[in-house]
Amino acid sequence: MKRAIRMGMGLWGFLAVLSAAAGGISLFVSNPLITSAVWLAACPAVLGLGGVLRQLLKGLEDLERYLKNPDCVPVSKGTWSPSFWESLQKWSARQQTQAEETRQENSRLRLQLQLLERQRTWEQAVLDSIRDAVLVVNEDNQILFANPAARELLNPDAVPEHFSSLGTIETAAALREKIHRCRSGRIRHVRHELTLNVRGQQRIFEAVLSCLPESSPNSGGVVAVLHDISREREISQMKNEFVSHVSHELKTPLASINAYAEMLVDGEAQDADTIRQFCSIIQSQALRLNRLIEDILNISRIESGLVKVNRSNHSIALIVRDAVEMIRSYAQEKNIAIHAPAPILYDQACVDRDMISQAVINLLSNAVKYTPAGGSVTVGLEVDEAEGRLRVTVTDTGVGIPPEELGRVFEKFYRVQANNHMAKGTGLGLNLVKQIIETVHGGRVFVSSVVGQGSTFGFELPLALTGCAAASVGGSS
């Protein structure tokens, strides 16, 4: 606009120049009337146009200053009427109010977006940190969401294109069937127990399935949460087996004691020898029952951390020698030779002597039990000063243990089925050895075996490089 007025001002100057030129030309024109007419016509027009243009230009400059600074209203309002300035001020105030509201709305929206992004990030972090598998599928079983645990469970190879639908996952057949039932029945929440193949192993899961509400965008969708309960099932089975084994082991000696006690009461033992025989059997069964209860209590105390450990520096060779002497008579009854190690100059370990002696006796007793007559049992003792450890081994020439059962021989009440005919037992001896060595003394037990050739059981303990506390509780020194 201002540019157009400035062009008009230029045109006005040009007309003024033309007027002056016309006046100059009229000096050379002989007719005075023509001269007067030219001047009379040109001068007022030029002067009037110039005034209008100047006034308009000034008004536009005032308007420009006002728009740049609405607080500064021009004192001279000759160009524009008061109502114009009033309307302009009101319009400007409205524009400022709208601009402020827009700015506040933009600020609110930015804050809301930041909060939503933070909330989304937080929710994603929560879902990703859950150890249970969380899976969301739509009505076509397309996977809408899966946390890392779900991806690891259903797609261990982590191939994205094979994880877009449950239909492409071979191991999810059982899960698909449960989801279909949940969707068909429109069940809000339902629990199922599933068995899935995870890396070649059968794992048991508790699946909680929930249908999405009909009002949601994915009304046919289902949320599945899979919790691995394999360990719980294992523990439950172990508890049941433990109760069953304990009941059986307690029942056998009690039945013998009860039977012979009844015969004594009924007077079936008429002579002193028979009475002595019955009493001897009752005594041996009572001792067996006592050993079983002691083993169970010892294992329970060690596992619960309530056992009192009396530690001091002892020579392991001397403990082994005493244990061999205690078991030697039992071995001689079966014509089994026991070879003990020669004393070692330095084989001190910070141990509870009675516990380590019990562990060695259990290993020797097992070796003699499962070695046929005429065999041998060799006890070895090695010291590795560089590693600060000593190793005790008990090697027999017995029946051996099948490879598939080696990993379970230290479990409670576990007995190798193929060797049950060789000797009676509770299946607690080796577990007690494991608890004494590993839980109480921080050592390590190990076993190796060849069927038909024999087995080697042993343990490692740290050498006593410094002083040893006299007593401790719960296996800590």
C-alpha positions in Angstrom: 0.0 0.0 0.0 2.8 2.4 1.0 4.6 1.5 -2.1 1.6 2.3 -4.2 1.3 5.7 -2.5 4.9 6.4 -3.0 4.5 5.6 -6.7 1.6 8.1 -6.6 3.8 10.7 -5.0 6.3 10.1 -7.8 3.5 10.6 -10.3 2.5 13.8 -8.6 6.1 15.1 -8.9 6.0 14.1 -12.5 2.8 16.1 -13.0 4.3 19.1 -11.1 7.2 19.0 -13.5 4.8 18.8 -16.5 2.9 21.8 -15.0 6.1 23.8 -14.8 7.0 22.7 -18.3 3.5 23.8 -19.5 4.0 27.2 -17.9 7.4 27.5 -19.6 5.9 26.5 -22.9 3.0 29.0 -22.5 5.6 31.8 -22.5 6.2 31.1 -26.1 2.5 30.8 -26.9 1.0 34.0 -28.3 -2.5 33.3 -27.0 -2.8 34.4 -23.3 -6.1 32.5 -22.8 -4.5 29.2 -23.5 -1.7 30.0 -21.0 -4.1 30.9 -18.3 -6.2 27.8 -18.9 -3.2 25.5 -18.7 -2.0 27.0 -15.4 -5.5 27.1 -13.9 -6.1 23.4 -14.8 -2.7 22.0 -13.8 -1.8 23.7 -10.6 -4.8 23.0 -8.5 -4.9 19.4 -9.6 -1.3 18.8 -8.9 -1.4 20.6 -5.5 -4.6 18.7 -4.5 -3.3 15.3 -5.5 0.0 15.9 -3.7 -1.8 16.9 -0.5 -4.0 13.8 -0.6 -1.1 11.5 -1.2 0.9 13.1 1.6 -2.0 12.7 4.0 -2.6 9.1 3.0 1.1 8.3 3.4 1.2 9.9 6.8 -1.9 7.9 7.8 -0.3 4.6 6.7 2.8 5.4 8.6 0.8 6.0 11.7 -1.1 2.7 11.1 2.2 0.9 10.6 3.6 2.3 13.9 0.4 1.3 15.7 0.5 -2.2 14.4 4.1 -2.6 15.5 3.3 -1.2 18.9 -0.4 -1.2 19.8 0.3 0.7 23.1 1.5 3.7 21.1 -1.6 5.4 19.6 -0.8 8.3 17.3 -1.7 11.7 18.8 -2.8 13.1 15.4 -5.7 11.1 14.1 -6.6 13.4 11.3 -6.2 10.7 8.6 -8.4 8.1 10.2 -11.6 8.6 12.1 -11.7 8.0 15.9 -14.1 5.1 15.4 -11.6 3.5 13.1 -8.9 3.7 15.8 -11.3 2.4 18.3 -12.3 -0.6 16.2 -8.6 -1.2 15.3 -7.7 -1.2 19.0 -10.5 -3.7 19.8 -9.5 -5.9 16.9 -5.8 -5.7 18.0 -6.8 -6.6 21.6 -8.8 -9.6 20.3 -5.9 -10.8 18.2 -3.6 -10.5 21.2 -6.0 -12.4 23.4 -6.4 -15.1 20.7 -2.6 -15.3 20.2 -2.1 -15.7 24.0 -4.7 -18.4 24.2 -3.1 -20.2 21.2 0.3 -19.9 22.8 -1.1 -21.3 26.1 -2.9 -24.1 24.2 0.2 -25.0 22.3 2.2 -25.1 25.6 -0.5 -27.3 27.2 -0.5 -29.7 24.2 3.3 -29.9 24.3 3.2 -30.7 28.0 0.5 -33.2 27.5 2.5 -34.9 24.7 5.6 -35.0 26.9 3.6 -36.6 29.7 2.0 -39.1 27.3 5.4 -40.0 25.9 6.9 -40.3 29.3 4.0 -42.5 30.4 4.3 -44.6 27.2 8.0 -45.1 27.9 7.4 -45.9 31.5 4.7 -48.5 30.6 6.9 -50.0 28.0 9.8 -50.3 30.5 7.4 -51.9 33.0 6.1 -54.5 30.5 9.7 -55.2 29.2 10.9 -55.8 32.7 8.2 -58.4 33.5 9.7 -61.9 33.5 6.4 -63.4 32.5 5.6 -63.5 28.8 2.9 -60.8 27.9 1.3 -61.2 24.5 -1.6 -59.3 22.8 -3.2 -60.6 19.6 -6.1 -59.3 17.5 -9.1 -61.3 16.2 -6.9 -62.8 13.4 -4.2 -63.8 15.8 -1.9 -61.1 14.5 0.6 -60.2 17.3 0.0 -56.6 18.4 2.4 -56.6 21.3 4.9 -59.0 22.8 7.4 -58.1 25.5 10.9 -59.5 25.4 10.0 -62.5 27.6 7.3 -63.5 25.1 9.5 -63.1 22.1 12.2 -65.2 23.8 9.7 -67.8 24.7 7.8 -68.2 21.4 10.6 -67.1 19.0 14.0 -67.9 20.5 15.7 -67.3 17.1 14.3 -63.7 17.1 13.3 -63.6 13.4 10.9 -60.6 13.2 9.1 -61.8 10.0 8.3 -65.1 11.7 6.8 -63.3 14.7 4.0 -61.3 13.2 1.3 -64.0 13.7 0.7 -66.9 16.1 0.0 -69.0 13.1 3.6 -68.9 12.0 4.9 -70.1 15.4 5.0 -73.9 15.6 5.5 -74.1 19.4 2.4 -71.9 20.0 -0.3 -74.5 18.8 -1.6 -75.1 22.3 -1.7 -71.4 23.1 -3.6 -70.7 19.9 -6.2 -73.3 20.8 -6.7 -71.8 24.3 -6.9 -68.2 22.8 -9.6 -69.4 20.3 -11.7 -70.9 23.2 -11.3 -67.7 25.2 -12.4 -65.6 22.2 -15.3 -67.8 21.3 -16.7 -67.9 24.8 -16.1 -64.2 25.4 -14.6 -65.1 28.8 -13.3 -62.1 30.6 -10.6 -63.9 32.5 -9.6 -67.6 32.4 -6.6 -69.6 33.6 -5.1 -72.6 31.8 -2.1 -74.8 32.3 0.0 -75.2 29.1 2.9 -77.3 28.2 5.2 -75.7 25.6 8.3 -76.9 23.9 11.1 -74.4 24.8 14.4 -75.1 23.2 13.6 -78.8 23.1 12.5 -78.9 26.8 8.9 -79.3 27.9 8.0 -76.4 30.2 4.8 -75.9 32.1 3.1 -72.5 32.1 0.1 -71.0 33.8 -1.6 -68.9 31.1 -4.0 -66.1 32.1 -6.1 -65.1 29.1 -8.3 -62.0 29.1 -10.6 -60.8 26.2 -10.4 -57.1 25.3 -13.6 -55.2 26.0 -16.1 -54.9 23.0 -15.8 -51.1 23.2 -12.0 -51.2 22.4 -10.7 -50.8 18.9 -9.6 -54.5 19.0 -12.8 -56.0 20.4 -11.7 -59.5 19.3 -8.3 -59.2 20.8 -6.9 -61.3 23.7 -4.2 -60.6 26.2 -2.2 -63.6 27.3 0.2 -63.7 30.3 2.3 -66.8 30.6 4.0 -67.6 33.9 6.5 -70.5 34.0 5.6 -72.8 36.8 7.9 -75.7 35.8 10.1 -75.2 38.9 7.0 -75.0 41.2 5.7 -78.3 39.7 9.1 -79.8 40.2 9.3 -78.7 43.8 5.7 -79.9 44.4 6.6 -83.3 43.0 9.8 -83.4 45.1 7.8 -82.7 48.2 5.3 -85.4 47.4 8.2 -87.8 46.7 9.9 -86.7 49.9 6.8 -87.4 52.0 6.3 -90.7 50.2 10.0 -91.8 50.8 10.0 -90.7 54.4 6.8 -92.5 55.1 8.1 -95.6 53.4 11.5 -95.5 55.1 9.9 -94.9 58.5 7.3 -97.6 58.0 9.8 -100.4 57.3 11.8 -100.3 60.6 8.7 -99.5 62.6 6.9 -102.5 61.1 9.8 -104.8 62.1 10.0 -103.3 65.6 6.2 -103.7 66.0 6.2 -107.3 64.7 9.0 -108.6 67.0 7.7 -106.6 69.9 4.3 -108.3 69.5 6.0 -111.8 69.3 7.7 -111.0 72.6 4.5 -109.9 74.2 2.7 -113.0 72.9 5.4 -115.2 74.4 6.5 -116.7 71.1 10.1 -116.5 72.2 10.4 -119.3 74.7 14.2 -119.4 75.3 16.9 -116.8 76.1 18.6 -117.1 72.6 15.3 -116.4 70.8 14.5 -113.5 73.1 18.0 -112.1 72.5 17.6 -112.5 68.8 14.3 -110.6 68.7 15.7 -107.9 70.9 18.7 -107.5 68.7 16.5 -107.1 65.6 14.4 -104.5 67.4 17.6 -102.7 68.4 19.0 -102.7 64.9 15.8 -101.5 63.4 15.6 -98.8 66.1 19.1 -97.7 65.3 18.2 -97.6 61.6 15.2 -95.5 62.4 17.3 -93.2 64.5 19.9 -92.8 61.7 17.2 -92.0 59.2 15.7 -89.3 61.5 19.1 -87.9 62.2 19.9 -87.7 58.5 16.6 -85.9 57.8 17.1 -83.5 60.7 20.7 -82.8 59.8 19.8 -82.0 56.2 16.9 -79.8 57.3 19.1 -77.9 59.8 21.8 -77.3 57.1 19.2 -76.2 54.5 17.5 -73.8 56.9 20.8 -72.4 58.2 20.2 -73.4 61.8 23.0 -75.9 62.2 25.9 -74.9 64.5 29.2 -75.3 62.8 32.3 -75.7 65.0 35.2 -74.8 62.7 38.9 -75.3 63.4 42.0 -76.2 61.5 42.2 -80.0 61.0 44.3 -82.4 59.0 42.0 -83.9 56.4 44.3 -86.9 56.1 43.8 -87.8 59.8 40.0 -87.4 59.4 40.1 -89.8 56.4 42.4 -92.2 58.3 39.9 -92.4 61.2 36.9 -92.8 58.9 38.7 -95.7 57.1 39.4 -97.4 60.4 35.7 -97.2 61.3 34.6 -98.7 58.0 37.3 -101.3 57.6 35.5 -104.0 59.6 32.5 -103.6 57.4 34.7 -103.9 54.3 36.4 -107.0 55.6 33.1 -108.8 56.0 32.6 -108.4 52.2 36.3 -109.2 51.5 36.9 -105.7 50.1 40.3 -104.1 50.4 40.6 -100.5 51.4 43.6 -98.5 50.4 44.1 -95.3 52.4 46.4 -92.4 51.5 49.7 -91.7 53.2 49.8 -88.7 55.5 50.5 -85.3 53.8 52.7 -82.7 55.2 50.3 -79.9 54.9 46.6 -80.6 54.3 45.0 -78.4 56.9 41.4 -77.1 56.3 39.1 -74.9 58.3 36.3 -77.4 58.9 33.9 -79.0 61.3 35.6 -82.3 62.0 32.5 -84.3 62.9 30.7 -83.1 59.7 33.6 -83.9 57.4 34.1 -87.2 59.1 30.4 -88.0 58.5 30.8 -87.0 54.8 33.8 -89.3 54.3 32.1 -92.2 56.1 29.1 -91.9 53.9 31.2 -92.0 50.7 33.2 -95.0 52.0 30.0 -96.8 53.1 28.5 -96.3 49.7 31.6 -97.5 48.0 31.7 -100.7 50.0 27.9 -101.3 49.6 28.0 -101.2 45.8 31.3 -103.1 45.3 31.0 -106.9 44.9 33.1 -109.2 47.1 36.7 -109.3 46.2 36.8 -105.7 45.0 38.7 -102.7 46.3 38.1 -99.1 47.5 40.9 -96.6 47.1 40.9 -93.3 49.0 42.9 -90.4 47.4 44.0 -87.1 48.8 45.6 -84.3 46.7 46.7 -80.8 47.7 46.9 -78.0 45.2 48.8 -75.2 46.9 48.7 -73.0 43.8 44.9 -73.1 43.8 44.7 -73.3 47.6 42.4 -76.3 47.5 42.6 -80.0 48.5 40.7 -82.9 47.0 39.5 -86.2 48.5 38.4 -89.0 46.2 36.9 -92.4 47.0 37.2 -94.9 44.0 35.6 -98.3 44.0 35.5 -101.2 41.6 31.8 -101.6 41.9 28.8 -101.8 39.6 29.0 -98.2 38.4 26.2 -95.7 37.6 24.5 -95.2 34.2 25.4 -91.9 32.6 21.8 -90.6 32.5 21.5 -91.0 36.3 24.8 -89.4 37.4 23.3 -85.9 37.6 20.7 -87.1 40.2 22.7 -89.2 42.6 23.1 -86.3 45.1 19.3 -85.7 45.3 17.3 -86.5 48.4 16.0 -90.1 48.5 17.3 -90.8 45.0 18.6 -94.3 44.4 19.9 -95.7 41.2 17.2 -98.2 40.2 19.6 -100.6 38.5 21.6 -101.0 41.8 18.8 -101.2 44.3 19.3 -105.0 44.7 22.9 -104.4 45.8 22.1 -102.8 49.2 19.4 -101.2 51.3 19.5 -97.4 51.9 17.4 -94.3 52.4 18.9 -92.2 49.5 19.9 -89.5 52.0 23.6 -90.3 52.5 25.0 -88.6 49.3 22.6 -85.6 49.7 24.0 -85.1 53.2 27.5 -85.2 51.8 26.5 -82.5 49.3 25.0 -80.3 52.0 28.0 -80.6 54.3 30.6 -79.9 51.6 28.9 -77.3 49.5 26.4 -75.5 51.8 28.4 -75.5 55.1 32.0 -75.5 53.9 31.8 -73.8 50.5 33.4 -76.7 48.7 32.3 -78.8 45.7 31.2 -82.4 45.2 31.7 -84.4 42.1 31.2 -87.9 40.6 32.3 -90.0 37.7 31.4 -93.5 36.8 31.6 -96.3 34.2 29.0 -99.0 34.4 30.6 -102.3 35.3 33.9 -100.8 36.2 33.2 -98.6 39.2 32.7 -95.0 40.4 34.7 -92.2 41.9 33.0 -89.9 44.4 34.9 -86.9 45.8 34.9 -83.4 47.1 37.1 -80.3 47.2 37.7 -78.0 50.1 39.7 -74.7 50.4 43.0 -75.0 52.3 43.3 -73.2 55.6 45.7 -70.4 54.6 44.8 -68.2 57.6 43.3 -68.5 61.0 40.0 -70.2 61.5 37.0 -69.1 63.6 36.2 -71.5 66.4 32.5 -71.6 65.8 29.9 -70.3 63.4 26.2 -70.6 62.7 24.5 -71.5 59.4 27.7 -72.5 57.6 29.4 -69.1 57.6 32.7 -68.7 59.3 
